[in-house]
Structure formats: C-alpha cells, structure tokens
C-alpha cells in the first residue's frame, strides 16, 4: 500500500476485525438451522432484512420534474452536441405536475422511502428572491409522500445550479458557501416539519470530474486546478449547511450522497498497478469523506488545511454504487493520476460504456464505509438496461450483497434503487433507461417493468426468499442463497 493512506481509513481495521469475527461465528453453525436474519426453507436460506429497513427509489429534480429552464443544465442541453442522443430534458417525467401519480405507484410497489432533490433554481429564481409557490409545491410533494407512508430523503443539490449562480462563477466562487447556506436554511425553515433525512450534495466528485476535468457537463471546463477549487468550496458549503440544518432541526440526519467505486489493480502482481488503483481510490472515494469527517483537506486538494466546521459533519454515509474499474498504471496519463481505467473483460457488462456488473463491490464498499462508525444508506444503486433483461438479477444480487454486509454487522439502514421512473440521464439524454417504471414521454404513459414487480416482492417481504429468486433469476440462486 502506498504512503498515501489517508487518516480517514484508520478505523477500518476495527471493522475488518468485527466482520471477521461474524464470519467465523457464522461458519461455526452447521446447516440447516435458523441463524441471525436467515431462515432456511426448501433447503435454502431466506435473507431477512432488519424490521425498520427502508426500501425505495431515488430521483433528482432536473431528471424528472420537467422544464427546469432556469438552471445551467437546461442551458447546456440547448447547445449542439452536448447530449449524446441529441435530446433535451423537456418535460421529462413531468413531476412538477404529476409526481403524485408516481408516488401512488411507488406505494403500491411496497416502497416506504423515496429520495428526491429540490431544484434550487425554482426555489430561488434570482439571488435574493424566493419563490413561495415553488416551496408550496415541494410542501405538497413531501406531504404527499408522508400521506402514502413513504419517508422522504431530500437532496439539496443534485448537479444543477440556478443560472444566476452559474453566471457568477458557480462553485468556483467562494460566495457559493454563504449562498448555499442561505438556501439550505430557507428550505429547512419551510419544509423541515416534513423531512428530517437530508443530503446536502450529490456526488461531488462526479460533479467535479465531468464538469471541470472532462468538461462534458456544465460548465465544460478542463482544468484540474479549477476542479480543486470547487472541491474545497463544496467541503465548506456542506460543512456550513450541516451545522445550519442542525441548528434549525434537532433530529436532522444530514450527509452527502457519495459515488463510490471499486478500483482494483489490473494486475495484482504489479506494484505500479496497485499504486495507481490506490491513488484513484484515495482521490475519488476517500479524500472528500476524509475532509468531512476529520476536517482535513490533504493533497492534491490542499495543503493539510483544517476546516474546523467540517470535522464530523456527517450523521450517516450515503453510498451511491454502480460499478468497478480495473486500473493499470500508465506513465502517459498524468492528468488521470497515471491511471488507465477499464471494465473487467471477464465479467457481465451493462450497456456499453457503463461498465461491469459487480455486486461484490457493493458489499466491499459497505464494509469499508462502516469503518467511519456511522449508519449507512445506499442512496443509489442501479443499472442502465433499456430492455429490462439484466435488471432483475442485478436487483437481487445487489440486495443480497447488502444483506451479507448487514449480517456481518454493517449498519445499513436503507436501499434506494436508481430510479423509480425512466428519466433524463444527463449527457446520455434519453438513451440510457434506469427506471423500474417505463415512461413514454410524449403521452406521459407509464408501464411497470418486470423488475418493478420483483423489487416490490422484496420490499413487501422485507426479504429475499428462495421463491423470489427461483421466480426471477434462478440462474444466480447458488450465488446468493445458501
Ligand atoms: C448517478 C447520478 C444520478 C444518475 C445515475 C445514473 O451518478 O447521481 O443522477 O444519473 O448516476
């Protein structure tokens, strides 16, 4: 392991020990008996989840609301060549008018939670101006969820910025810190009686990599130093909003949804590949979490600067998990931290360019994250699958990986599948479908996919039973049930 090991990883040894003890205890019990959360039926174990476990789906404002014309993504979509299939978000799933129809579907599917984001550009259309009608609409939506027995989790920033903010430099401008804080406090003052589970930011590293390094998302910049500035402002903005939310709401649970990936060396024997994989893991997975837990901004994001407000500013960890990258050292790619990434060629793939289907990676991330000693929510997990062929076994294998982590003592509290409905997938437009519910955007017609029915069976049983696996993905039964 290179000397880059960040301080935030120190707690991991304790959890690895705990996981090892649970594994040893489990293997000491001979089959077939009931143990822990598993009950054996038909010679196969049912994987039961904790009683208060949350099953739901995740969405974001720009991807489902429609006509968010006052933000930087809308402006970006109108530029030729920015969206791979030439579409623009347009009405998308039309949640601004009809979210409740999909809330009905989510409730009927047994979901008891929903993660959604608020659109800053609707709530604050101009600097210093609040739109009470927009806040009223969000009140209605959150109340609508509660009325259906669905606990809301609310994200304050999911990639989009009001145009007025983008025009003054967006997240590069340090003014964003007080501005975001003001927005967060307005939201909690107005809506805090309807929600206590908050995500300040969604996937800060994805935002920085695509917006400021690859330049394929707004603001279309290719400049690592500017990306680093954004990183630091995001840490500060999160930290300040964290304390503001807590000041306004005693029982608030506040975190960030972090996109976390597995980076494995392409060749385990190669010291250089191992170093490159570890470096990416540090930069992409660990550095931001380190900053918002121990308050330190370490290289390459800063020079061991401490931000006192950021210390211990997470109440839980939000895990967005999609895939793994194999990493080979490549001297010709300093801008990519000397790493060449590719999907494991021996694995199952999802749609082109989206990488490997690797459920074990979710288990590994959950075990690693439990080292922070906080509850975990899987705030996103999903697969682009336009024909719904792979999604059923994907759901089962990733839910089983979650169960395995829980059995080993990892405190996972909820599972949010991305996504409830097909929606606008950023630079991929409408070419990548992630929903459990198929949306025909022109007439706004809905059709349940088979995977929605499967997910409902798991959520309603709060378990993965042998019958469910036999019905939906018998080919993986040996992998997920004993
Ligand atoms: C995540 C994003 C989400 C969606 C899924 C597919 O990285 O948070 O908005 O695009 O990927």
Boltz pocket constraint, residues with backbone or C-beta under 6 A from the ligand:
constraints:
  - pocket:
      binder: B
      contacts: [[A, 60], [A, 63], [A, 202], [A, 203], [A, 206], [A, 259], [A, 320], [A, 380], [A, 382], [A, 418], [A, 424], [A, 425], [A, 426], [A, 434]]
      max_distance: 6.0
